[in-house]
Amino acid sequence: MGAKKNWKVKTFTTELKIFQTIKELKTLDDKVNRFIAENKVKKVISVSDTTTTDNTGATIGLIRVLTYEA
């Protein structure tokens, strides 16, 4: 068997507002990239996005999950 991997998961969130989505996604990208740089992430395993909705089904937020090797 190979060496044991030290994988970690970090979750980021952002609110999405109508007509501001591009700006909010850029801010979220910057937040994730800053985390990767500041924490000296060796390897990104996966990045996954999912939306959150209100009671009408409208998208109101985004959750980004980063799995990485520390």
N, C-alpha and C positions, 0 to 999 in steps of 0.2 A: 504494500500500500504506500501511496505517496504521502507527502507532508500534509498535515492538517491545515486547511485554509481558514483564514480569519476574516470572514465576510461580515459586514455590518450593513444596516439599513438606516437611512435618514429620510424623513418625510418633510416636504415643503408644501405650503398652501398659498393660494392667492384668491382674492375675490375678483370676479369678472363683472365689469360694468359695460353696458351697451356703449358702443363707439370708442371704447378704450382698450379693447382686448389686445391689440398689437403691443401697446405700451406695457400692459400688465404681463404679457408673455415674455417680453424682453426683460422686464424687471425680475421675473421668476428665473429666467435663464441666467441672469447676472448673479442672483442669489446662490444658485446651484454651483456655478463656476467658481464663485468666491469661496464657497465651502470646500470644494475640491482642492483649490490652491492652498487655502489656509490650513487644511488638515492633512496636506501632503498625501492625498489619496494615490495609492500605487496603481490601482487598476479599477476601472468602472466595469461592473459585471452587467448591470442593466439599469435602464431608466424607463419608468412607466408612468403614464398620465391617466387620470380618470377624472370625470366631472362630478360636481355635486349639483343638485337641483333643488328648487323650492317645491311647494305643494302643488304648483301648476305644471311642473315638469320643465320649467325654464332653467337653463344652465346659469348658475350663480357663482360657481367657484371651480377651482382646479386643484387637484391633489397630485403632486409629483413625488414618486418614490424612487430613491437612488439606492441601489445595492452596489457596494464597493468592497474592495479588498484593502484592509488597513495595513 
